[in-house]
Amino acid sequence: MYPYIPNTENEINEMLSKIGVSKKEDLFESIPDELIIDGFNLEKSKSEIEVSEILNNIAKKNKTIDELTCFLGAGSYDHYIPSVCSHITSRPEFFTAYTPYQPEISQGTLQAIFEYQSMMCMLTEMEVSNISMYDVSTALTEACNMAVESTRRRKILVSKAVNPQSRRVLKTYAHFRNIEIIEVAETEGTADYEKIKSSIDNTIAAVVVQTPNFFGIIEDISEIEKITHNNKSLLILSVDPLSLGILKTPYKWGADIVVGDCQCFGNKLNFGGPYLGFLNTTKKLLRKMPGRIVGETIDTEGKRGFVLTHQTREQHIRREKATSNICSDQTLVAINAAVYLTTLGKKGVKEVAEQCLYKSNYAFKKLIGKKGISKVYNKPFFKEFVVKTDIDYNVVSGRLMDNNILCGYDLSKDYENHKNNILFCVTEKRTKQEIDNLSKVLGEILENPEVCHDK
């Protein structure tokens, strides 16, 4: 018996008898004996002071962006977070709240969600916005599920310039829903219109394109939009929401569904999560959309109030009628994004986007002026760009780390033809001095590649 399992011996025997086994060990007979652990050899218990010291010593082995100058992006970004964000979201009425099932006691949370969704609609110019997508990868997956349900077709065309992590998650989900994912190779860093044109037919539910794409390049969607809609397929765009402060909105591109990640809006890197995927669409596709929508109404006394007007999770309706089984609530992260957007306003978001654009272009020009560095693409980008170095990525990355600089992303992890190609990211947080220092240190590394880095 385990003291933390509140079942008596009689109850256990009754359950075992019901499922047709004689003892608990029979439940694990498919597991090889050598993999079964007979108890744990745990150390003696320690005091709180001792445990704190052990954990702090473990944590000190990590280097964080508080110590490093971060030029790494590839989906997670080091943006400045106004202090007001944590001050508001750490309030107990937000921090301890979960799903707002009872509107009469959840008006503050519901209003915050309503404001967030309203701002996301303004930013994208789409008609409706949901809440409770985990990140951009799951948001993209749900968008593709929507497309399949809406068109009754079971194939999705995806540009390989879409974030590789999002594509991997999409393929995992699609496998179990019998949806076929067809990846279309990019050409010169962007979605290849001709390849999409030759691949599309009346079995394609949607075409997925990312802009700015994984290489940081701003895509031209116009021709892809035409071929997609002429085929009666849906156009799904994955976007960096911050870029919409200065770039053409998904609505103007003709998107049917827009997804992205609001980590850039006041949320920390957090070692990969929790993040906040958003999914915006048209009223026509509203009933196919997962998650929930908060609506504004008036009570019997004529006062303004808020309710959940659309909720399609299996917790609310019959499981077989649910559009999605996503259950974890991302409300706190969404409220953080709402506080960020409210704090900066329209002009502030535009200014942050402009700083990312100007600073990344300044860094690009500084780096490609160095011997041993060459540009890979000659196309407009937002805050990320690709350069190629003459020496191994691991040498560059290791020696930059020695100088407390976090290198960009190694594209060869996901693309075979990108050996020693580095995706650098420059946000509004990077100063001219930090960019100049990156250029200086990287130049020294390339001039003296024989200097070993102790891994």
Phi, psi and omega in degrees: 000139174255129187298338182270000175254110189276051177243139177280166178300320180296320179294319179296314180297323179295318179293317180298319180295323182295322181266000171088029174233158186266333182214163184300323183300333180296337180292340185243022185294339180282350180268126179303146183302324184290346179264354182269127181262127179267080180084170181240136178270081185273150176290167175295152180296152181237164179283167179299321180297315181295317180296318179299318180295318179298314182293322178295322178293324176293316182296329181293344177289340178274150168249134182248175179287353172288335180257334185255152170270115192267121172241021180260135178227257176059034176119339177232128194232141181269081178259159178287139180243113178303142184298335182297334181301307182289329179298320182279313185287347176275356175295139187301329181293338174262315189293326183261354183283153175240221182295130183280071182293324184254100185300330183295339178243011183234028186298322180295313179296316181297320179295319179298318177295317179301317180294318178300310182296323178296317181292324178293325176292320178296320184291319183266343186066020175272169190273326182223151180223142182252190177213155175093025165276139184294316184195184182296327183295314179286329176296318178296319178300315180294325178297319179292322175299319177300316182297318179297315180294324184285320185265344185063028174247158190234025176232143180235130173266126182232127176291140178287356173276000172282145181316122182303325179295318178298321180293323179293316179297317180301315181295325179295311179295317184297325181304319185272357175246011179056041175255132181267125178258121180250112180271133181250121183300143177280159176235122181052039172087000180228166178300135184268107182300317183296320179291322177294317179300319182283343183263341187278140175206189186283009173259355184272120179281322184203156172245130183249125178226146178246135175211129347304142186278188186296336177272004179087355186280139177278117183279150169261112189267350192306310182290324179294321178300317182296311182294327179293308184286331174296336179269002183061028173263167178263146177258118179251123178250133171257124188228159167272112185300331179296325182296339182289352173294338182226344184259167179301137183283156177303324178301316181291337174281347181090023182291145173268323178223138179236133177231165178175187181234128181268020174303328182291346182262074171082010181247137184289168178295322173052032179053030175107004176160167006285142175247192186217099175281139174245154178219114178245146182207194181261163177299329181300325182262006185307315185291345178265356187275134177280175178087211182213155177234135176264134179243156178263139181216188178230134180277184184295342179262007178081012181270149179293136179212173185225142180218161172280110184265343181214118181212112189247018180283157183291348176288337185261328182228178181304135186309318183289346179263353184289145177276342183202156175252016175294127185237325182301137186266125182259020187301317183298319179293323179293320178296322177300317178296322179295320178296317179300310182295322178293319181296315182280323184071180183299316181292323181293317178298318178297319181294318178298316179298318180295320178296320176300316181296309184293316184291322179292323177291325176296315180296319179301314180295323179294318186286317184287353174278356182269144175293133180094359177236134178227153178279150182259319181235149178244060184225155182295140179227167184263290181224001177231147179211160183249134171230158178246134178253155181281348181240167186300140180303318184297327177292313180299311183297315182296317183283331171294320178298324176300334179259020179059038175239125179273115186291165175290184187275139178278104184291341180293346176297330185240343183227117185299328184271018182240040179298130180061022172266129185243131176265104179268144178238134178231113179260181180296342181287335183285131180267166177300321180296320179293319178294317178297323179293320175302313180299317182295310183294318180296322176297320179293322179296317182289331178283334182231061183294343183286345178293120186284146172252125180280105180289000000 
